[in-house]
Amino acid sequence: MPYSTPIFKTDPSKSSHLPLELKTYVGVEINDVVIEVCNKEKESNPVESDISVKFFKQDIEREFSKDFDKALKDCNLVFMDSTITMLEDPLSFVLKMSKKVDWIYLRRTPLFQNTKKSKFEWGGMSEPSVVWSLGEDFYKKLHGIITIFFTSWHKSPCPDSDDIIILDCRNV
């Protein structure tokens, strides 16, 4: 998850505002360039409150390093901004994270009628990447996880949408 100062703003009118008091922010990214950009952003735009901010270069689908797993112990929320649809196995990831955190916020994650896996090549990529259209059937597989939708049905991917899906994992 990239570092984004609007997440930490106290102004509730900001679209990225989270209704929680954040004490620890753990960012994880597989791309070195994104980690570098996040560190520069962190230095040039410090957060408004005293929040511990850490970044890890890691492929979260393959493994959780000891340091990353330790950092997660202080976290109760995962905030994914349009990234869950790019995981190879989003269901396994959600089920794994639901045992570690209370909440998973999925921003810019459109809701489709049916789940479908396809490939897409964004600018600068040498080969296509997986991209999921997550449907109602995907969320029905999350037994014990309450799903709250702040979205509408989509027929095609809408990456600029402000759709939010909240997964309440407190009873998992």
C-alpha positions as CSV (number, residue, x, y, z in Angstrom):
1,M,0.0,0.0,0.0
2,P,1.6,3.3,-1.0
3,Y,2.1,6.1,1.5
4,S,-0.6,8.7,1.0
5,T,-0.8,11.7,3.3
6,P,-4.6,12.2,2.7
7,I,-5.1,8.9,4.7
8,F,-3.8,10.7,7.8
9,K,-5.7,13.9,7.4
10,T,-8.1,14.7,10.2
11,D,-10.5,16.5,7.9
12,P,-13.5,14.1,7.4
13,S,-14.3,15.8,4.1
14,K,-11.3,14.1,2.5
15,S,-12.3,11.0,0.5
16,S,-9.4,8.9,1.9
17,H,-10.2,9.7,5.5
18,L,-10.5,6.6,7.7
19,P,-12.8,6.6,10.7
20,L,-10.1,5.4,13.0
21,E,-7.3,6.9,15.1
22,L,-4.1,5.5,13.4
23,K,-1.0,4.8,15.5
24,T,0.9,2.6,13.1
25,Y,1.1,2.7,9.3
26,V,2.7,-0.3,7.6
27,G,3.2,0.0,3.9
28,V,4.1,-2.9,1.7
29,E,5.0,-2.9,-1.9
30,I,6.8,-5.2,-4.3
31,N,8.2,-2.4,-6.5
32,D,11.5,-0.7,-5.4
33,V,10.6,2.5,-7.2
34,V,7.3,2.8,-5.3
35,I,9.0,2.3,-2.0
36,E,11.5,5.0,-2.9
37,V,8.6,7.4,-3.9
38,C,6.8,6.6,-0.6
39,N,9.9,7.3,1.5
40,K,10.4,10.6,-0.3
41,E,6.8,11.5,0.2
42,K,7.0,10.6,3.9
43,E,10.0,12.9,4.3
44,S,8.6,15.9,2.4
45,N,5.0,15.6,3.8
46,P,5.1,14.4,7.4
47,V,1.8,13.2,8.9
48,E,-0.3,15.5,11.1
49,S,-0.1,13.3,14.2
50,D,2.5,11.0,15.8
51,I,2.1,7.9,13.7
52,S,4.8,5.3,13.3
53,V,5.3,4.7,9.5
54,K,7.2,1.7,8.2
55,F,7.6,0.4,4.6
56,F,8.4,-3.2,3.5
57,K,9.5,-4.4,0.1
58,Q,7.7,-7.7,0.0
59,D,5.5,-10.0,-2.1
60,I,2.7,-10.5,0.4
61,E,1.3,-13.4,-1.5
62,R,4.5,-15.4,-1.3
63,E,5.6,-14.8,2.3
64,F,5.4,-12.6,5.3
65,S,8.9,-11.7,6.5
66,K,9.4,-11.9,10.3
67,D,9.8,-8.1,10.5
68,F,6.6,-7.5,8.4
69,D,4.6,-10.1,10.5
70,K,5.9,-8.4,13.7
71,A,4.8,-5.0,12.4
72,L,1.3,-6.3,11.6
73,K,0.8,-7.2,15.3
74,D,0.2,-3.5,16.0
75,C,-2.2,-3.1,13.1
76,N,-5.9,-3.6,13.1
77,L,-6.7,-2.4,9.5
78,V,-5.5,-3.1,6.0
79,F,-6.2,-0.4,3.5
80,M,-5.9,-1.5,-0.2
81,D,-6.3,1.2,-2.8
82,S,-7.3,-0.7,-6.0
83,T,-4.7,-3.4,-5.4
84,I,-6.6,-6.5,-4.3
85,T,-7.7,-7.0,-7.9
86,M,-4.1,-7.4,-8.9
87,L,-3.3,-10.3,-6.6
88,E,-2.9,-13.8,-8.0
89,D,-5.2,-15.2,-5.3
90,P,-7.2,-12.4,-3.6
91,L,-9.4,-14.9,-1.7
92,S,-6.4,-16.6,0.0
93,F,-5.0,-13.2,0.9
94,V,-8.2,-11.9,2.5
95,L,-8.6,-15.1,4.5
96,K,-5.0,-14.9,5.7
97,M,-5.2,-11.2,6.6
98,S,-8.6,-11.6,8.3
99,K,-6.9,-13.6,11.0
100,K,-4.4,-10.8,11.7
101,V,-6.5,-7.6,11.5
102,D,-10.0,-6.4,12.4
103,W,-10.8,-4.5,9.2
104,I,-9.9,-4.6,5.5
105,Y,-10.8,-1.5,3.5
106,L,-10.9,-2.0,-0.3
107,R,-10.9,1.4,-2.0
108,R,-11.4,1.8,-5.8
109,T,-12.5,-1.9,-6.0
110,P,-15.6,-2.1,-8.2
111,L,-18.2,-4.7,-7.5
112,F,-19.2,-7.0,-10.4
113,Q,-22.1,-9.5,-10.7
114,N,-19.6,-12.3,-11.2
115,T,-15.9,-12.9,-10.4
116,K,-13.7,-13.1,-13.4
117,K,-9.9,-13.4,-13.8
118,S,-8.2,-11.7,-16.8
119,K,-4.9,-10.1,-17.8
120,F,-4.1,-6.4,-18.4
121,E,-0.9,-4.6,-19.4
122,W,-0.5,-1.1,-17.9
123,G,1.9,1.4,-19.4
124,G,5.5,0.5,-18.7
125,M,4.9,-3.2,-18.2
126,S,6.8,-5.8,-20.2
127,E,4.0,-8.4,-19.8
128,P,0.4,-8.4,-18.7
129,S,-0.6,-8.7,-15.1
130,V,-3.5,-10.5,-13.5
131,V,-6.6,-8.4,-12.9
132,W,-9.7,-9.6,-11.2
133,S,-13.3,-8.4,-11.5
134,L,-14.6,-9.4,-8.0
135,G,-18.2,-10.3,-7.9
136,E,-20.8,-10.9,-5.2
137,D,-19.8,-14.6,-5.4
138,F,-16.3,-13.7,-4.2
139,Y,-17.6,-12.0,-1.1
140,K,-20.0,-14.9,-0.3
141,K,-16.9,-17.1,0.1
142,L,-15.7,-15.0,3.1
143,H,-17.5,-17.0,5.8
144,G,-17.6,-15.1,9.1
145,I,-16.5,-11.8,7.5
146,I,-19.2,-9.2,7.2
147,T,-19.1,-7.3,4.0
148,I,-20.3,-3.7,3.7
149,F,-20.6,-2.3,0.3
150,F,-20.4,1.5,-0.6
151,T,-20.5,0.8,-4.3
152,S,-22.8,0.0,-7.2
153,W,-22.7,-2.7,-9.8
154,H,-20.1,-2.3,-12.6
155,K,-19.9,-3.8,-16.1
156,S,-16.3,-2.8,-16.8
157,P,-13.3,-2.0,-14.6
158,C,-13.6,1.5,-13.1
159,P,-10.2,2.3,-11.5
160,D,-11.0,5.9,-10.8
161,S,-14.2,5.2,-9.0
162,D,-14.5,5.9,-5.3
163,D,-16.1,2.6,-4.5
164,I,-15.3,1.3,-1.0
165,I,-15.9,-2.2,0.3
166,I,-15.3,-2.8,4.0
167,L,-14.6,-6.2,5.4
168,D,-15.3,-6.6,9.1
169,C,-13.0,-9.5,10.2
170,R,-13.6,-9.1,14.0
171,N,-15.5,-12.4,14.3
172,V,-13.1,-14.5,12.3
